[in-house]
């Protein structure tokens, strides 16, 4: 079955998608937001540490009863390990597809998670109460970094900041030496009081 991705492919891309994931779609969407527009290598490392419970995930939207985390500078967050493992698997699959297609270094240009389906379920015993069973989907699109540099074009021709700073360094050093030379002269000229 062919799924319609929310991101239309423009150029050389690699993608992956998983459906009917038994995870909270709210947690999945926050995990995805933490790695969106990042390099694939960084995202894989970040998600691997989060899946082990070593890295906290910043929550901005679905955080009503979340606690404040010292690791995140006092912002709300948590450790959704199950969701991190699910997202990590999809990003690894997309990265493997990129290698198979012959792409170089890649970047995540689209990653999203949302509710996929809701199935009605009944409580197993006691009063018959309906508890819905919700499943989610995750989709990832990777794009080659070299391709993004070529799109910028005009920005690559601009002079680098390092070259401008190197030209200004001698002027700054000359001013500092002049100030240091003047300070002892003023101190010598001041009369000393005897007590």
N, C-alpha and C positions, 0 to 999 in steps of 0.2 A: 504494500500500500504506500503510495506516494503522499507525503505530507507537504503542505504549503508553509514554508518558513516565513516568519514575520520580516526577515531581512532578505531583500532581493539580491542575489549575487551580482557583484559588479567586478568583473575580472577574475583572477585566479583565487578561488576560495576553497576551503575544506570545511565540511560541516558534519554534525552528528546530532541525533535526537533520540530520546527515549520517552516512551509513553507508559502510562499506568504505573507510576512510581508510588510506592506506599510510604510517602513522607508528607509532612506538612508543607503545603504549597507556599505558606507564608514564610517559613524558614528557608525554603529553597530560593524564594525570590530575594531574600536578604543576602544569602550566600552568593548568589549570582551577581548582585550589585557590588559586592566587595571585590570582584575580579574583573568587572566589565572594563574594556578598553586597556587592559594590561597586557604585557608580553606573556606568551604562552608558558615560557619557562618559569617566570615569576608566579603565575597562577597555579601551575602544578605544584611548586614548592609550598606556596601558601596553603593550598587545599590539603596537601599531605600533612602539614603540621596541624591544621584545624581538624582533620579527621582523627588525629591521635589525641586531640584535646589539649594541645600545647599552645594553640593560637586562638584568641577570642575573635568572634565575628561581631562587627559593628551593626547594630540594628537602628534604623532611622524611622521606619514606618510601623511595623508590627511589633511594638515594644511597650505595650501598655503596662504589663506586669513584670518587665525585665528589670534586673538590678544594674547598678552602675559598676563599671569595671575599671579597676586601677590601670590595667594594661592598655585601655583605650583612652586614657586621659580623663577619666571620670564620666565618660559617655556610656549610654546604655548598650549592653551587648550580652552575648551568651556563647554557649558551646553546643550548637546543633550538630553533633557528630554524625548522626545518621544522614542528615541532609548534605553535609560536606562530603561524605563518601559517595553519595549518589552523583553529585555535581562533578567530583573528581573523576569518576568513571566515564562520564560523558566527555569531559575535556580531554582525557587520555585517548578516547576513541577518535575524537576530532583531530588530535595531534597525530595519531597513527595514520589517519586518512590523508593528512597534509604531507607526511613523509612518503606515503604511497604515490601521491600525485607529483612528487618532486618539488614541493615548495621549500623555500629557504626558511629563515627565521619568521615566525608568524606572530600575530597579535590578535586578541579577541576583539572583534568588531561588533559582535552581537551575541548576547547570552541572556536567556529569559527562562522563567519558570512560572507556571500558573496552573489553575485547577483544570483537570482533564475531564473527569466524569464523577458523578455522584451516584452511588448504588444504595438503595434502601435496605437496611438491615434491622432485624428485631432483636431485642434482648433475649438471651438464651433461657432465662427462667424468671419467675416472679411476674410482676406486672408487665404486660407486653408494651414496651416503649420502643419507638423507632429511633435508631441511632444510625445516621447516614455514614456510609463508608466513602470517603473522598480519596481520589487518586490524582496525581499531578503529572505534568510533562516537563521536560527540560530540553532546550535546544541551544546549540552553540554553532557559531560561524566564525572561522578563522580566516584571516587575510594575510598575504605575504607583506612583510614590512617594506621591502624594496619597492613594491608597487605603490605604497603610500608616499614614499619619498619622491617618486617620479611625478605623482599627482601635484605635489606642492610646487615643484618647478622653480618659481620665482624666489621662494624663500631660501633655496639652496645657494643662490648667487650672492646673497647679502654678506657683507664682511663679518668675520667672526669677532666675538667680544674679546677674546684673548689677545688678538692682534692690536686692538685699540688700547687695551690696558698696558701692554708692553711699551707702547710709544709714550705714554704718560708717566711711567715710573721714574725716569731720571729727573723730571721737573719736581716731583713730590719729594724725592730724596734731597735735592738741592735746597728746598725750602726748610726742611728739617735741620740741616746742618747750619743754616744761617741763624735759626732760632736758638740753637744750642750755643752758638758762639756769642750771641748777645746777652744771654742770661748771666754768665759770670761777670761781665763788665758792669752790669747794674749792681750786682751784689758787692763788688769792690768799691764802687763809688759811694755807697751809703755809709754815713758815719756810724761808728760803733759807740755805744754809751757804756760808760764804766759804772759799776754799781757800788 
